[in-house]
Amino acid sequence: MKTKQKNRGTSAPKKATSKLSDSLSHANESLLIDVDSIQVTYSGQKILDDISFCIHPGEFIGIIGPNGAGKTTLLRCLLNLQEPNSGTVTRGKSVTIGYVQQRSSQQSNPVPMSVLEVVMLGSAGDAAVAKHALQEVSMTSYSRHRFTQLSGGQQQRVLIAKALASNPAILFLDEPTTGIDESSQSDFYDTINELNNKGIAIVMVSHDIDVVLRQVGRVLLLNQSIRYDGTPTDFKIEDYLP
């Protein structure tokens, strides 16, 4: 069994702290993803510096940090879309991942697909699986609607269903509430929490720190290195961000 050391920020006002139990802050057989000392450098500049942490089943993790902190780069590494310059990102055996990009990234396709057709992209064309995924996010009645005709909140539910159609153990969300009104955000988080309660691990990248602190069970503050990894109740924003 490999033991991870607690994350430490190299230039933070305070050392990064972890208030999590040992079962969450150290690797064990049930981990979904093990990030071990990864570093990413562009043109000689460090984007990520000595990042180590583990993701376990059923966690709800919020990744926060200022612009340019390396959040997108870390997400790409976790998704195996980018190789770190050093260190490793290891998935547990047979771990499947669902990914919901920022909604703006999903709107570049001009083809007027139906909601069911969009979700079937995630189910390898299996309509029955796609319909079940739509049921999970309470969007079954919209299956024949055009995706582009839906509201922002409804579109995000459909994109979650598309990710769920692959039966993921972990769901990554990149700025999931951007451009969504407050009422739809509330419905969105109800859906996400229901999925989390069913055992799906959630990792959410968000700029909305207040919302993150209300929703997640674990906060990871990133600014090139990990400055904080612990519970939202113990996180004091004034200690880590100007």
Backbone bond lengths (Angstrom), bond angles and torsions (degrees), N, CA, C in turn:
res aa  C-N    CA-C-N  psi(-1)  N-CA   C-N-CA  omega(-1)  CA-C   N-CA-C  phi
1 M - - - 1.464 - - 1.522 109.49 -
2 K 1.289 115.14 130.75 1.467 119.52 -179.57 1.517 109.75 -92.31
3 T 1.305 117.18 138.40 1.466 121.70 178.92 1.505 109.54 -109.22
4 K 1.330 115.16 130.81 1.458 120.06 178.92 1.518 109.21 -92.97
5 Q 1.289 116.38 140.85 1.447 120.25 171.79 1.516 109.06 -81.01
6 K 1.319 116.45 153.00 1.453 119.92 177.87 1.519 110.01 -64.10
7 N 1.332 114.37 145.49 1.453 119.64 -179.02 1.517 110.97 -68.63
8 R 1.321 116.51 144.21 1.456 121.25 178.66 1.515 109.04 -133.19
9 G 1.319 117.00 130.69 1.453 121.10 175.63 1.514 109.90 -81.58
10 T 1.318 116.76 136.81 1.458 119.28 -174.37 1.517 112.73 -81.99
11 S 1.340 116.60 -23.09 1.455 116.84 -177.76 1.525 112.37 -137.47
12 A 1.340 116.65 19.22 1.457 120.45 179.89 1.515 110.40 -74.56
13 P 1.343 118.33 158.37 1.449 121.25 177.39 1.518 112.33 -58.15
14 K 1.361 115.46 -34.44 1.450 120.44 176.66 1.515 107.96 -131.59
15 K 1.327 115.67 160.67 1.451 118.66 175.12 1.523 109.17 -65.66
16 A 1.335 115.01 145.89 1.453 118.34 176.01 1.515 109.17 -63.36
17 T 1.314 116.19 142.00 1.449 120.54 -177.73 1.506 109.87 -121.31
18 S 1.320 115.85 156.08 1.452 121.56 175.22 1.508 109.01 -132.01
19 K 1.328 116.25 123.12 1.454 121.77 177.47 1.525 110.78 -104.72
20 L 1.319 117.07 12.86 1.445 120.68 -177.96 1.519 110.82 -82.33
21 S 1.328 115.07 157.91 1.458 119.44 176.67 1.522 109.55 -68.29
22 D 1.328 115.28 161.56 1.461 119.60 -179.13 1.520 111.60 -59.82
23 S 1.333 117.44 -31.05 1.457 119.84 -178.02 1.511 112.32 -66.08
24 L 1.337 117.58 -22.45 1.448 120.76 179.07 1.517 112.33 -99.75
25 S 1.320 118.64 -26.80 1.452 120.17 -175.07 1.524 112.97 -94.99
26 H 1.326 117.49 0.19 1.458 121.25 177.12 1.516 109.72 -130.47
27 A 1.321 115.32 149.88 1.465 120.07 -178.62 1.523 110.52 -68.83
28 N 1.324 115.61 144.75 1.456 121.10 170.18 1.519 108.90 -149.48
29 E 1.326 116.66 -175.30 1.459 119.94 -171.51 1.528 113.19 -65.33
30 S 1.335 118.07 -20.32 1.452 120.43 -173.95 1.530 113.94 -92.65
31 L 1.317 117.51 2.99 1.460 118.77 -174.30 1.517 111.52 -64.41
32 L 1.340 114.97 149.38 1.457 121.59 175.85 1.518 111.04 -90.75
33 I 1.336 116.11 -45.92 1.464 121.45 179.80 1.520 108.76 -139.16
34 D 1.316 115.82 135.39 1.461 123.05 177.75 1.525 108.23 -118.05
35 V 1.314 116.40 112.86 1.470 122.25 178.58 1.520 107.80 -101.44
36 D 1.314 116.37 119.96 1.465 120.60 -171.40 1.525 110.91 -125.39
37 S 1.329 115.58 101.07 1.469 123.13 169.65 1.524 113.51 56.38
38 I 1.339 117.08 43.75 1.473 117.50 -178.14 1.532 110.46 -80.86
39 Q 1.316 113.48 147.42 1.458 121.97 176.31 1.522 108.32 -137.11
40 V 1.329 115.41 135.78 1.461 121.08 176.82 1.521 108.05 -126.40
41 T 1.319 116.02 131.34 1.461 121.92 -178.20 1.514 109.77 -129.28
42 Y 1.326 116.41 133.49 1.462 122.31 172.70 1.519 108.59 -118.08
43 S 1.329 116.32 124.97 1.473 121.56 176.53 1.524 111.46 48.51
44 G 1.316 115.90 41.59 1.453 120.89 177.03 1.514 115.08 81.84
45 Q 1.333 118.00 -2.07 1.459 121.42 179.93 1.522 109.99 -103.80
46 K 1.329 116.39 131.31 1.458 120.36 -179.81 1.534 109.85 -75.40
47 I 1.327 115.54 125.01 1.458 121.75 174.78 1.522 109.68 -96.80
48 L 1.329 116.12 -43.03 1.460 122.64 173.48 1.518 107.88 -126.38
49 D 1.318 116.43 135.87 1.463 120.78 -173.40 1.527 110.44 -130.49
50 D 1.330 116.45 106.31 1.466 123.29 173.04 1.538 111.97 56.09
51 I 1.336 115.63 59.21 1.463 121.72 -178.43 1.522 109.64 -92.72
52 S 1.340 116.57 123.22 1.464 121.86 177.45 1.528 109.50 -138.05
53 F 1.317 116.22 126.75 1.464 121.60 171.94 1.524 108.15 -168.91
54 C 1.325 116.64 168.36 1.449 122.30 179.72 1.526 110.16 -125.42
55 I 1.321 115.83 150.47 1.461 122.13 175.18 1.523 107.52 -117.71
56 H 1.338 115.44 128.95 1.451 121.39 -176.10 1.521 111.30 -116.47
57 P 1.326 117.72 161.14 1.465 120.94 -179.73 1.522 112.16 -55.72
58 G 1.336 115.58 138.28 1.457 121.07 173.77 1.510 116.05 81.53
59 E 1.324 118.54 -1.23 1.459 119.53 179.03 1.527 111.30 -75.11
60 F 1.325 115.80 153.58 1.465 122.26 170.40 1.518 105.61 -124.52
61 I 1.331 115.80 104.23 1.461 122.49 -173.33 1.522 109.55 -110.25
62 G 1.309 116.80 132.63 1.449 122.23 172.71 1.517 110.28 -108.10
63 I 1.332 117.63 123.41 1.464 122.07 177.23 1.519 108.11 -100.80
64 I 1.317 116.20 119.08 1.457 122.08 -178.83 1.518 109.63 -125.30
65 G 1.338 115.13 168.38 1.458 120.25 178.59 1.511 109.68 158.62
66 P 1.320 117.70 161.45 1.469 121.21 -179.06 1.526 111.33 -68.55
67 N 1.326 116.13 167.50 1.461 120.51 174.30 1.525 109.73 -57.96
68 G 1.331 116.13 136.31 1.452 120.06 -179.13 1.513 114.22 82.06
69 A 1.340 117.13 9.90 1.460 120.49 -176.84 1.522 112.53 -76.60
70 G 1.338 117.41 -16.53 1.458 120.78 -178.36 1.519 113.49 104.29
71 K 1.340 118.21 12.48 1.467 121.44 -176.33 1.527 111.19 -62.17
72 T 1.334 116.99 -46.75 1.464 119.99 -179.38 1.520 110.97 -64.95
73 T 1.316 117.05 -40.44 1.464 120.67 178.60 1.521 110.65 -63.40
74 L 1.334 117.54 -43.09 1.462 120.40 177.72 1.521 110.53 -61.41
75 L 1.328 116.66 -43.93 1.456 120.28 179.75 1.527 110.76 -60.37
76 R 1.318 117.14 -42.71 1.468 120.65 178.85 1.527 111.12 -62.61
77 C 1.320 117.10 -37.06 1.461 120.25 177.23 1.526 110.98 -67.18
78 L 1.329 116.99 -41.49 1.460 120.67 179.69 1.522 111.51 -64.03
79 L 1.335 116.26 -31.70 1.453 121.71 -179.24 1.530 112.87 -87.90
80 N 1.320 116.65 3.05 1.474 122.18 -176.60 1.526 112.24 61.08
81 L 1.326 116.40 28.73 1.457 121.27 174.29 1.522 111.33 -91.01
82 Q 1.331 116.36 -11.71 1.457 121.49 180.00 1.515 109.10 -146.98
83 E 1.305 115.93 136.49 1.463 121.57 177.00 1.525 109.24 -89.66
84 P 1.325 118.49 129.97 1.467 119.15 173.33 1.520 111.10 -68.27
85 N 1.330 116.55 156.67 1.458 120.22 176.76 1.519 111.63 -66.53
86 S 1.331 115.42 -32.37 1.462 120.38 175.30 1.521 108.52 -151.76
87 G 1.329 116.20 163.71 1.456 120.98 -175.87 1.523 110.78 86.53
88 T 1.322 115.83 177.17 1.456 120.68 -175.14 1.530 111.49 -136.11
89 V 1.333 114.64 150.66 1.465 122.83 169.70 1.526 105.90 -121.85
90 T 1.328 116.55 113.61 1.456 121.90 -174.03 1.526 110.31 -117.13
91 R 1.327 116.12 125.66 1.459 120.88 174.83 1.523 110.13 -87.86
92 G 1.335 115.50 148.21 1.448 119.35 171.86 1.510 110.77 -65.65
93 K 1.310 116.33 162.71 1.461 121.23 -176.74 1.533 110.65 -61.03
94 S 1.316 116.61 129.51 1.470 124.19 176.01 1.533 113.80 62.49
95 V 1.318 117.42 23.35 1.466 120.59 178.29 1.522 109.45 -78.24
96 T 1.329 116.27 124.90 1.462 121.70 175.68 1.519 109.60 -103.62
97 I 1.331 115.72 149.34 1.455 121.46 -174.09 1.519 110.27 -126.23
98 G 1.327 115.75 136.60 1.456 121.84 171.05 1.514 109.12 -108.54
99 Y 1.323 116.45 144.32 1.468 120.61 -174.45 1.518 109.51 -136.02
100 V 1.325 116.00 124.46 1.458 122.04 175.43 1.518 107.71 -112.34
101 Q 1.333 116.20 107.78 1.456 120.88 179.04 1.528 110.59 -71.87
102 Q 1.327 115.02 169.80 1.452 118.69 170.69 1.522 108.69 -56.88
103 R 1.320 116.68 140.83 1.454 121.24 -173.67 1.526 111.96 -58.70
104 S 1.329 117.61 -33.24 1.470 121.18 179.61 1.521 111.18 -62.10
105 S 1.343 116.73 -29.35 1.459 120.79 179.72 1.520 111.73 -75.05
106 Q 1.335 116.35 -19.22 1.455 120.63 -177.51 1.524 112.38 -91.83
107 Q 1.336 117.03 -6.48 1.452 119.76 -171.67 1.528 113.44 -101.20
108 S 1.325 116.88 12.94 1.464 120.46 -179.03 1.528 112.19 -83.02
109 N 1.337 117.08 -14.12 1.464 120.80 -178.89 1.524 109.52 -86.74
110 P 1.344 118.30 112.94 1.458 120.89 -175.36 1.527 113.46 -78.46
111 V 1.352 118.39 -7.17 1.459 120.75 -176.94 1.529 109.18 -67.45
112 P 1.345 118.11 125.82 1.471 120.80 -176.27 1.526 111.67 -79.32
113 M 1.313 117.37 78.87 1.458 122.07 -177.41 1.516 111.02 -81.89
114 S 1.319 116.02 151.01 1.457 119.76 172.92 1.524 109.54 -76.38
115 V 1.323 115.30 163.77 1.466 120.62 178.36 1.527 110.08 -58.64
116 L 1.318 117.11 -45.41 1.463 119.86 -179.26 1.530 111.03 -62.55
117 E 1.319 117.21 -39.50 1.466 120.40 179.49 1.522 111.24 -64.77
118 V 1.325 117.37 -37.77 1.466 120.86 177.68 1.520 110.13 -62.09
119 V 1.324 116.50 -46.34 1.469 120.02 -177.45 1.531 110.98 -68.60
120 M 1.336 116.54 -32.68 1.466 119.71 178.79 1.523 112.54 -65.76
121 L 1.338 117.39 -19.08 1.464 120.03 173.34 1.524 110.83 -62.75
122 G 1.324 115.83 -27.82 1.465 120.30 178.94 1.515 113.78 -90.64
123 S 1.342 116.55 -13.87 1.467 120.02 -177.28 1.523 112.09 -106.94
124 A 1.326 116.69 16.46 1.475 121.61 -178.89 1.517 111.14 56.39
125 G 1.347 116.28 36.03 1.451 121.09 176.07 1.511 115.33 84.89
126 D 1.309 118.29 3.75 1.466 121.96 -179.13 1.526 109.23 -83.31
127 A 1.341 116.85 107.55 1.460 121.38 -175.60 1.524 111.48 -67.43
128 A 1.330 117.52 -37.12 1.460 120.43 -178.58 1.525 111.17 -64.04
129 V 1.329 116.01 -42.53 1.469 120.61 178.17 1.526 109.96 -65.78
130 A 1.327 116.82 -41.26 1.460 121.22 179.45 1.534 111.13 -62.79
131 K 1.332 116.81 -41.59 1.467 120.31 179.20 1.525 111.32 -65.20
132 H 1.330 116.32 -37.66 1.466 119.63 176.75 1.524 110.83 -64.67
133 A 1.325 116.53 -40.55 1.463 120.58 178.76 1.527 110.64 -63.51
134 L 1.331 117.19 -39.84 1.468 120.42 176.67 1.521 111.13 -63.78
135 Q 1.328 116.77 -36.68 1.456 120.57 176.77 1.523 111.15 -63.33
136 E 1.316 116.67 -35.78 1.469 121.49 -179.63 1.524 111.84 -62.64
137 V 1.322 117.18 -27.86 1.471 120.23 -178.57 1.533 111.52 -111.87
138 S 1.337 115.85 16.52 1.471 122.60 175.55 1.530 112.36 58.04
139 M 1.334 116.10 43.83 1.466 120.88 179.73 1.527 112.37 -123.98
140 T 1.322 117.87 17.55 1.455 121.08 -177.42 1.524 112.24 -58.56
141 S 1.325 116.72 -39.40 1.462 120.24 -175.85 1.528 112.98 -69.32
142 Y 1.320 116.89 -10.05 1.471 121.08 -179.51 1.527 112.21 -102.93
143 S 1.319 118.15 9.93 1.463 120.58 -170.94 1.525 113.59 -60.35
144 R 1.344 117.98 -29.53 1.470 120.78 -178.75 1.536 112.52 -92.86
145 H 1.325 117.03 -7.20 1.459 120.28 179.25 1.533 110.14 -70.95
146 R 1.309 115.80 154.14 1.455 119.96 171.71 1.522 109.18 -74.58
147 F 1.315 115.64 136.71 1.461 120.46 -179.20 1.523 111.27 -56.89
148 T 1.325 116.67 -40.49 1.463 120.93 -176.36 1.521 113.23 -69.85
149 Q 1.331 117.92 -13.16 1.457 121.29 179.21 1.523 113.19 -87.73
150 L 1.315 117.42 -8.38 1.458 121.76 -176.28 1.522 111.45 -81.78
151 S 1.330 115.47 159.20 1.456 120.88 173.16 1.530 109.47 -71.58
152 G 1.327 115.90 168.08 1.461 120.02 -179.94 1.513 112.43 -58.64
153 G 1.335 116.96 -43.39 1.459 120.61 179.91 1.517 111.96 -65.42
154 Q 1.338 116.64 -39.89 1.457 120.69 178.38 1.525 111.28 -66.79
155 Q 1.317 116.72 -40.92 1.462 120.10 177.02 1.526 110.99 -59.31
156 Q 1.317 116.03 -40.89 1.465 118.41 -178.75 1.525 111.24 -66.01
157 R 1.324 117.76 -36.50 1.466 120.81 175.84 1.534 110.67 -62.55
158 V 1.327 115.96 -40.49 1.466 119.99 179.01 1.528 110.25 -64.63
159 L 1.313 117.46 -41.33 1.465 120.88 179.53 1.528 111.16 -66.03
160 I 1.322 116.65 -33.86 1.468 119.90 174.37 1.527 109.71 -66.08
161 A 1.350 116.30 -42.74 1.459 120.06 177.58 1.525 110.71 -59.89
162 K 1.328 117.09 -41.07 1.464 120.66 177.37 1.529 110.90 -58.52
163 A 1.342 116.42 -42.57 1.463 120.53 177.98 1.522 110.89 -67.62
164 L 1.333 117.96 -38.73 1.462 121.89 -179.27 1.521 112.22 -67.75
165 A 1.327 116.56 -24.68 1.458 120.75 -176.85 1.518 112.89 -63.81
166 S 1.318 117.27 -16.23 1.470 121.00 176.73 1.529 111.72 -92.42
167 N 1.351 116.36 6.35 1.471 122.37 179.14 1.534 112.14 55.44
168 P 1.330 116.81 58.12 1.470 119.51 -174.83 1.526 112.86 -78.39
169 A 1.319 115.11 151.26 1.465 121.02 170.60 1.523 110.60 -86.28
170 I 1.333 115.23 -21.28 1.462 121.03 -177.32 1.524 108.51 -141.23
171 L 1.320 116.17 138.19 1.457 122.39 -177.85 1.521 109.03 -119.91
172 F 1.337 115.66 120.40 1.460 121.59 177.26 1.528 109.35 -97.62
173 L 1.330 116.21 132.54 1.461 122.78 -179.72 1.524 108.62 -124.52
174 D 1.331 116.30 124.12 1.463 121.18 -178.64 1.532 109.27 -106.75
175 E 1.316 116.84 107.56 1.468 122.70 -179.05 1.538 110.31 45.58
176 P 1.328 117.29 60.18 1.461 120.08 -168.07 1.522 115.50 -71.01
177 T 1.338 118.90 -19.03 1.465 119.44 -175.95 1.526 113.22 -106.01
178 T 1.330 117.45 10.58 1.461 120.57 177.94 1.525 110.10 -61.42
179 G 1.334 116.77 126.54 1.455 121.63 177.52 1.508 114.80 77.60
180 I 1.332 117.20 13.20 1.460 121.45 179.91 1.524 109.16 -110.19
181 D 1.332 117.18 135.24 1.467 120.21 -178.07 1.526 111.05 -68.90
182 E 1.333 115.64 165.22 1.463 121.72 -171.81 1.526 112.45 -60.73
183 S 1.323 116.69 -40.98 1.463 120.27 179.60 1.521 111.22 -63.40
184 S 1.336 116.07 -43.48 1.459 120.19 179.03 1.523 111.36 -67.61
185 Q 1.328 117.20 -31.92 1.457 120.26 176.50 1.522 110.81 -62.61
186 S 1.331 116.37 -41.40 1.462 120.28 178.89 1.521 110.90 -61.49
187 D 1.337 116.58 -44.69 1.465 120.72 177.58 1.520 110.86 -63.43
188 F 1.334 116.00 -39.14 1.458 120.84 179.65 1.522 110.98 -59.90
189 Y 1.326 116.90 -47.53 1.465 119.38 -178.09 1.521 111.59 -69.76
190 D 1.326 118.26 -30.39 1.467 119.80 173.12 1.528 109.84 -59.57
191 T 1.339 115.88 -44.29 1.463 120.85 179.02 1.520 111.64 -63.02
192 I 1.329 115.98 -46.36 1.465 120.58 -178.24 1.527 111.25 -62.97
193 N 1.314 116.55 -41.52 1.464 119.81 179.51 1.521 111.93 -67.42
194 E 1.328 117.22 -34.69 1.461 120.33 175.41 1.531 110.43 -62.86
195 L 1.326 116.72 -43.43 1.462 120.78 178.49 1.531 110.80 -64.06
196 N 1.323 115.73 -41.88 1.459 120.34 178.43 1.527 111.21 -62.90
197 N 1.338 116.44 -39.61 1.463 120.42 178.17 1.520 112.35 -65.32
198 K 1.326 117.38 -22.51 1.465 122.07 177.03 1.526 112.14 -84.25
199 G 1.339 116.03 -1.20 1.457 119.61 174.27 1.510 115.71 107.96
200 I 1.338 118.26 -2.19 1.459 120.10 177.46 1.519 109.67 -78.61
201 A 1.312 117.31 126.66 1.466 120.82 175.63 1.528 108.69 -73.31
202 I 1.326 115.65 139.94 1.458 121.70 -179.93 1.523 108.87 -118.85
203 V 1.327 116.73 130.41 1.465 121.95 171.40 1.522 107.10 -123.96
204 M 1.321 116.23 116.24 1.461 121.79 -173.70 1.516 111.07 -119.95
205 V 1.327 115.87 124.57 1.457 121.81 172.58 1.525 107.48 -93.73
206 S 1.325 116.89 126.14 1.459 119.34 -176.67 1.525 110.81 -151.22
207 H 1.349 114.71 147.25 1.458 120.33 174.55 1.520 111.07 -90.05
208 D 1.339 117.32 -10.57 1.463 122.32 -175.82 1.524 109.45 -88.67
209 I 1.322 116.12 87.28 1.462 121.20 -172.50 1.517 111.70 -63.87
210 D 1.326 118.08 -41.53 1.462 120.59 -178.71 1.522 111.56 -59.46
211 V 1.329 116.57 -43.56 1.464 120.68 179.75 1.522 110.13 -66.67
212 V 1.318 116.96 -43.21 1.459 120.78 178.95 1.520 110.86 -56.39
213 L 1.317 116.64 -46.07 1.462 120.47 -177.54 1.522 111.99 -64.77
214 R 1.338 117.67 -27.06 1.463 121.08 178.53 1.525 112.23 -81.18
215 Q 1.328 117.79 -26.92 1.454 120.80 -169.09 1.530 114.62 -100.70
216 V 1.312 117.63 -38.66 1.467 119.56 -166.87 1.521 112.12 -90.41
217 G 1.312 114.85 166.93 1.455 120.64 175.10 1.515 112.97 -100.07
218 R 1.344 115.89 -14.77 1.465 120.72 -177.33 1.523 108.80 -146.67
219 V 1.312 116.16 132.98 1.462 122.47 -179.03 1.524 108.99 -110.85
220 L 1.336 114.48 132.73 1.458 119.99 174.50 1.521 106.99 -122.03
221 L 1.327 115.96 109.36 1.464 121.52 178.96 1.515 109.00 -93.90
222 L 1.320 114.44 121.30 1.457 121.11 -176.33 1.517 110.42 -113.90
223 N 1.314 115.71 133.96 1.466 121.63 168.44 1.521 106.99 -151.69
224 Q 1.346 114.66 78.19 1.460 125.71 -170.44 1.538 110.64 71.61
225 S 1.337 116.67 -53.30 1.460 120.80 171.90 1.527 108.03 -112.14
226 I 1.318 116.75 170.96 1.458 120.20 177.57 1.523 108.64 -81.84
227 R 1.329 115.78 120.42 1.464 121.25 -177.67 1.524 111.78 -96.69
228 Y 1.314 116.39 -24.33 1.467 120.24 178.15 1.520 107.85 -153.74
229 D 1.327 116.18 138.70 1.456 122.67 174.54 1.518 106.90 -143.99
230 G 1.328 116.59 100.54 1.448 119.25 -175.66 1.515 112.66 -176.26
231 T 1.306 116.15 -162.82 1.454 121.21 -176.30 1.527 111.15 -78.58
232 P 1.336 117.99 152.25 1.465 119.71 177.79 1.521 113.25 -65.52
233 T 1.321 117.59 -28.65 1.472 120.11 -178.44 1.519 111.97 -68.09
234 D 1.322 117.42 -25.98 1.471 121.09 -179.42 1.521 112.92 -96.59
235 F 1.336 116.71 -1.81 1.464 120.00 -178.22 1.525 110.19 -84.79
236 K 1.318 116.11 125.27 1.466 122.50 177.04 1.527 107.43 -116.10
237 I 1.326 114.91 106.90 1.461 119.97 -172.14 1.520 112.31 -58.31
238 E 1.332 117.02 -34.25 1.474 119.41 -177.02 1.533 111.81 -68.68
239 D 1.330 117.75 -17.70 1.462 120.47 178.39 1.527 112.68 -80.67
240 Y 1.329 116.89 -17.60 1.460 119.81 -171.28 1.516 115.12 -124.71
241 L 1.316 117.27 -25.15 1.449 120.34 -179.34 1.530 109.53 -125.58
242 P 1.332 118.60 141.42 1.458 121.66 -179.29 1.520 111.11 -68.85
